[in-house]
Amino acid sequence: MRERGSFAGGVEAGVVASTPPRIGGLARSRYGRLTLAPAFVWWAFFLLAPIGLVLVSSFFRRGPFGGVVYELTGANYTRALDPLYLRVLWYSIRMALIATVICVLVGYPAASFIATRPSARARNALLVLVILPFWTNFLIRTYSWIVLLNREGVINRSLISLGVIDGPLDLLYNDLAIVLGLVYGYLPLMILPMYAALERLNPEVLEAAQDLGSRPFRALRTVTLPLVVPGIVAGCVFVFVPSLGNFPVPQLLGGGQRIMIGNLVNQQFLDARDWPFGSTLALMLMVVLLALLVAQSWVLRRSREIEIDG
Amino acid sequence: MRTRNRIAIRATLTLVVMTLVASSCGGDDAVEGSNDAVEQETGPVTLQVMNFANYMPEDIAERFKEATGHSIELTLTSSNEDALAKLDASPDGTYDVAFLTSPFAEGLIKAGALEPLDHEKLPNLSNLYPEATQLAFDEGNAFSVPYSWGTTGICYRKDLVGNETIDSWNDLLDPSPALAGKITMLDEDRWILLPALKTLGYSVNTTNPDELAAAADLSIEAKQGLLGYDAETFYTKLDSGEAVAVMGWDGWCNYVADTEQLGWALPEEGSDLWADMMVIPKGSARLDAAHQFIDFLLEVENGQWVAENILYKVPNQAAMEALDPALLETYPNLAMSPAELLAQEPLRDLGEGQPAFTDAVTRVKAS
């Protein structure tokens, strides 16, 4: 059933696209294998080998002066299951989830607005605006929020001089500032795949819904959304994954008063020089992400079934 | 296809295991080979120096070449952890001179990763204060020579703290209403617990679980009065007035824009003593030149440059005495005496106790 061709052509955006059969054919030929070699070598050296190293070193222990002592132990895993670390993990998941949900709510109208511009020039210009922040370093962009939000910052100063507030608001160094930093940093990663999905949406389908008497909201719910679900899910993954592992934002905008799992890994590798335990925490993060990708593929499979059956 | 995949996976795993084995063997070699003398290069050499950015006079390489004929190739490190990682990952003999803060240098000494220093080749050691040879982790400078040193205290805005006298860690841990919410503390593993440890009368190097738990509890309570933890921009927060009193490294406090209002307090409960050390990593094939370079940096004018430009105190007595007295007035903590510094507790490498210490820090930060 799920092997059947999809109704709307290439609704799936970017990474989530299913492999069209023709490329599979190419890969099976000798020439195809040759062309895959660079990617495979890259993948093996820079993805598989490091993950393998992380996995292996998570079973060893820290030497007295840092470094790794090659002595098998499961102690890192028992330590990682301490409520202290689980609490940090849960906090990170919660923050990343909140950021992702806000990105969906803010990103969808933006992507939809861009996708429905009639002229290609306007669409491209708007897309460039979405990508523009990426031209500046993430850290610098995060620091600029400090300039805006701090107690003596631009926003507080303006509000006070306008007489809106009497004393400065505490906008910075709290959970809200962390969520804001994550949303700001990763919103483009939500808009782009959503846009790709919306742009490929066949307008005739919507017209058909309208002709058959569907109100706009119902059309959105029953026609548009199911068709762009793959784009939304891709966006969610793109936002959730880097948010979960993010460490500069809690440090800068959270004032270092809350830590996420990325800070923990960072702290173990650098401050504590405990590479084995840092590896264990990194693997914990990877397990969460893996579960997420499984969930994503499940959603995609379901949405494809809807596409075909519905 | 399937068997091919399996071969690919097996090949990758083999690769991983081989890398691991290779890296572990590398470690063994280092230990075994530590007694063998490395064949020394002769003639003018290129010295491999590892240091933090902008931490030496800009023309140091030119002047060193003029004086000795040796060239310098500088590798920059962003932190001590970065320096250790670079030393760990490179074969022995890659670096000839490295700069590390005392607990990290101590770790290397204990691990046998440094060359012993030949004092015959370091005549300028006589420029140092006698106290500089008494650093607890390397008495007599057998393996390391201090380049700069300092402590941690409270920097504050005289105009914004009102009538408060700032002289105790309790001013930060349990702040008066005027200070509450306008305080930052250092966001670094070894410093987060320091005010609490000192207030409770414990060592800054403690790994005793009860002491760590008590210090963590006190630090968690103190979070209510904090604006945040900050180890990078705390002095700019003083400038903007966002913070009025911050826990800071003495030298860094001097980076505020407005020195008129800069107050400095070394809390009465005591604090830490840190020193940035010059060391020669094991296996250097340019030992003579490495000694020459360390000796060169011990010359008065180079020590003076550090004090005047980095605004850190230096253990170089001759250099400190050559400073313009006006500078010491502008930057109150530059005027601290070596005796006052040595009265603080030296930060030590925690060895096996480090994970317990970091756990306590994590508990503070996650609460």
Interface residues (C-beta under 8 A of the other chain):
Chain A: R28 F40 A44 F45 L48 A49 G52 L53 V56 S57 R62 P64 F65 G66 G67 Y70 L84 Y85 R87 V88 Y91 N150 R151 E152 D170 L172 Y173 Q251 G254 G255 G256 Q257 R258 I259 N263 L264 Q267 Q268 F269 L270 D271 A272 R273 D274 F277
Chain B: M1 A8 A11 T12 L13 L15 V16 V17 T19 L20 S24 G27 S79 E81 L84 D88 G107 L108 K110 A111 G181 T184 D187 E188 D189 R190 K223 L226 L227 G228 Y229 D230 K237 S240 G241 E242 D349 G351 E352 Q354 P355 F357 T358 D359 V361 T362 R363 K365 A366
